[in-house]
């Protein structure tokens, strides 16, 4: 039997989002127990793996219960995969802190930590498929506004910008732009306004989220409000990526990487390792697990996180103090999320 797979989700107050996470965990359970080609690369030898999933906050089951269930079934080595699209605070700090707490609760337990799902061609292809469905009967060319969750972590926001650019490459979109629904700019409204000023009259808002939830609904509501104020525009929203074999296969790939030690994480611009402009105070900052409402030992949230010696992200997360960049990254100039100078009005893309 291979190491067990622990799927770590963020959590949502939306029952549909919880149902999507549960369905994906069930799909992974089926794939891990399958023999032959359907099992995919991680389990193609038929060895299989035990699977459980839990959330770090907001939703049941908490990550604690998922770990306890795996341990109760005799597992002593786990591979934890953060079910997140980019490497932000949840995958860099909250999940590792929660796992460190679980290794303290279960002496002898070893956890290997995989990397987040994106950026990855599988996710870009899925997003392109959702765009194609939303754009059905819509004449080309049209613009695409990729909307991510948004983060206080510049690295995570940059990943969404990278996704938007890679999505454009080789596809017949007029152009792609990026926006965020929370914590970062440009906002959805600002992103749509930029698309309009660049000449787009047909815009697909690509909601870059795994499952339904409060934030994807907010994106749709803000896009609808903007469309209502601009009747000359055709603005449509995609569905979220959702539970599917492609996502399950990508989780399996991250699982395999962690087992084989093939973790290709780029930490050069991680705010916990490198002094970024305005964020130098976060370098080496201790991480705390989230206070989960279903965790009866949630008062432990206020204690310092347990040491993470047992967590191996195919190698344990190293303390940031050990990394000494030759020189802190210095700002080159002031960043304008949407630009202090408004872009000039462009001719509509479909003017002809």
N, C-alpha and C positions, 0 to 999 in steps of 0.2 A: 504494500500500500504506500502510495506517495504521501508527502506532506499534505495536510488538509489545506483547503483554500478558504480563506476568510475574506469576504467581500465587505469592504468598509464604505458605507454611504454617509452622506451628510445628514439627511433627514429633511422632512417637509411636513407642513400642516395639511397638505392636500392629500386626501385619501387616494386619488388617482395616481399621484406620484409614488406613494407607498406601494400601491398595487403594481406599478411598473417595476419598481425595485424587486418586489417579491417574485414577480414573474421571471425576471432575468435570473435571480438566484435559483429558481426552480429549473430554468433552462440549463444553467451551468451544472446543476446537480444531475440532470438527465445526461448531459454531454460527458460529464466526468465518469458516469457509470456505464457509458456506452462502450462497446467494442468496435473496432474497425474504423474505416475512414471517417464516419460521422463524428467520432470523438475529437477530431482535429489534431493539430500537431502536439498539443500538450499531453494528450492521453491516448495517442494513436497506438501505443503498445498494449492497450487494454488494462493497464495497471489500475486506472481509476484513482479517485481521490474523494475524500469526504468534503462537503461544501456547507458553509453556513454564511449568513449575511446579517449585518446589524448596522445601526446608525449611531453617530456620535452625539446627535442631539435631535430634539423635536419629535421624533417618531419612535414607535416600538417596532421591532425589538431593539434594545440598546446593544451596543457592541459587546458589552460585558456578558450579556446572556448568550450571544452567539459564540463567544470564546468558551464560556462555561460548558455549553452544549458539546462543542468539539472535544474539549478535555474530558468530559464525562464519557464520551464514546471511545476514549483511549488514545486520542491524538496528543503527541508531545512536541510535534514540530508543525508550525503553521506558516503558510505564505499569505500575507495580508496584501491585498491589492486595493488601493484607494479608487473607488468608482467615481472618478472626477476627471473632467476634461482637460484640466491644466494644473500645473504645480503652483498652488496658492497656499494661503495660510492653513487651510484645512489639511491638505496633504503633507505640507512641510512641518506643521507643528501639532495640530489638534489630534490627528490620527496617531502619529508616533507617540505622543504623550499618553494617549489612552492605551496604546499597546504596552507601553512601559509599565503602566499601572497594572495591566493584566498579568504581565510576567511576574510582578511582585505578589499578586494574588494566587498565582499558580506556580510554585517553585518547580524548577525543572523544565518549564515550558520555554521553547525557543521559537522566536518569530523572525521570519525573513520578510523584508518589506519591499514590495514591488513599486514600480513608478506609476504615475497617473496615466490615463489612456492617451491623452493627446499632447502635442499635435501628431496626427497619424493619417496616412492616406485612406484608411478605412472610414474614419470619421468624415473626411472631406467628401468621399464618394457618397456616403449616406446623406450628407447635407445637400449635395448636388441632386440626389434623387428627390429629396423633400422639396427642393426648389423647382424641379421639373414638374412635380405634381401641382404645386401652387400656381405655376405659370402656364398651366394648360390653357390653350386657346388665346394666350397673351402673345401679341406680335413681338418679334425681336426687333431691335435690341432692347433689353431692360437692364436696369441697374440692380445690384444686390447689396442690401445693408445687412451685414452679419452682426447680430446682437448677442453679446455674451453677458454673463452674470455681472461682471465687474468686481474688482478687488482693490484693496489697499496695497497689494503686492504688484509692483511694476512688471515683474517677470511674468506673472499670470496674464496681465493685460496685454503685454507684448505678444504672448502666445496667440491670443485671439486675433491680433493684427496680422500675425504671420499666417494664421489659418485663412484669413480673408484674402490675403495676397495669393497663397497657394491655390485657393479655390478658383480664383480668376484665371490662373495660368492654364492655358490649353482649352478654356471654355469660352463660349461665345457671348458672355455677358458684356454689356457696355462698359461697366467697371464695377468694382466692389469697394464698399466703404465699411467702416467699423463703428459700432456704438456699444454702449453698456447700459444696463437697466438700473444698476445701483453702484455706489461707491466710486465710480470713475466716470470721466467724460471722454468723448462726447456722449450726451444722453441720446435716447431714442429720437426725441424731437430734433435735437441738434443734428443727428446723423441724417434724418430725413430731409431737413432743411438744406444740408450740404448737398445731398443728392439732387434736390430740386434746383439749387443754384448752379450745379454742374450740368444741368440740362436734361436730367431724367424726368420723364413723364410717366414711366411705368417702373415701379420699384417693388422688388420682392424683399420682404423683411424675413431673413433667415434666422429663426430662433435657435441659437446654438445651446441647447440644453438636452440632457439625457431623457428626462421624464417630465410629465405635466407638473405644474406647481404654481405657487403664488407669483413668482417672478416671470415665468413664461406668459401667464395670463396678463400680467401688467404690461409686458411688451405689446401684446395684441391690443390691449385697451388704448395704449398711448399711440400706437400706429393708427388705430381707427379714429381717434380724436384728431390726429393730424390730417388724415384723409378727409374727414368731415369739414375741416377748415380750408381745404384746398381741393375743391370739387373737380378741378381739371386734371388731377392725378389719379392713376390707377395703382393703389397700394394693396398688396396682399401679403399675408403671413404664412409661413410654412408651419407644418407640424413639428413637434420635437423629434429627436432621433428615435427614442423609444426602445422597448425590449425587442431584440431581434438576434438572429444567429450571428450577424456581423459583430455586434458589440460583445456577445459571449465569446466569440473567437478571439477578439482583441484582449479580453480579460485573460483568456487562456494563454495568450502570447506573453502577457506580463507575468503570469504565474510561472511559465517556463523560464523566462529570463531570470527570475529571482532564484530558481532552483539551480540553474546552470551558472550563475554568477555573471550573467551578461547584462548588467545594468548600465545603460548609457545615459545616465542623468547628467545634464549640463548645469553645473552649479556656479558658473562664472559670474552670473548676474543675480544670484540669490540674495535677497535682502538680509538673510540671517548669516551670510558668510562674507559679503562684500559691502563696504560702505558706499551706498548710493546717495545721491544728493537728497538731503532732507531726511534720510532714513538711517543714518549711521548709528543711531541709538539702538537699532534692532539687531545689530550684529552680536551673535552669541546670546541673545535674549533667551531665558529659560521658557519652555513651553508647558502649558497646562492643559490637561484634558477638559473637554466640555462638561458642563453639569447637565447630565441627562435626566429628564423628569421621571423616567422609568427605572432609574438606577437607585435602589434603596440606600446605597452607600454614597450618595451624591455629595455628602458633606466632605468627602475626600477631595472634591474638586479644589478646595481651598488650600490643600497641602501642596508642597512642592512636588513636582513630578518625580516618580521613581527613576533611578538611573536606568539607562537603556542598554546595558551591556548585552542583554539577551536578544535584543532586536538586531537582526542582520538584514539590511536592505539589499541583499546578497552581500551586504557588509553593513555593519552598524552605522547609523548616522553619526558622522564625526562632529565634535564640537567646533563651532565656527572659529573659536579663538586660535585653533591650530593653523588656520589659513591666514597667511600674511601677504596680502596683495602688495606688489611693489609700490603702488600708490593708489590712494582712493580715487574712484571715478569722480571726475570733476564735471560740473555742468558746463556745457559749451555755450548755452544760451537759454533764455527763458522758453519753456515749452508752452505752446498754445494748443489746448485740446481741439479747439475748433478754429482757433486763429483770432487774434484781436482784430486783424484786418479781414473784413468779410470778403470771401471769394467773389469775384465778379460774376454777374449773371451770364450764363452761357446760353447759346441757342439750344432749343430743345433737341434731344437726340433724334427725334422722329420728325424733325421740321420738314423734311422732304416729303 
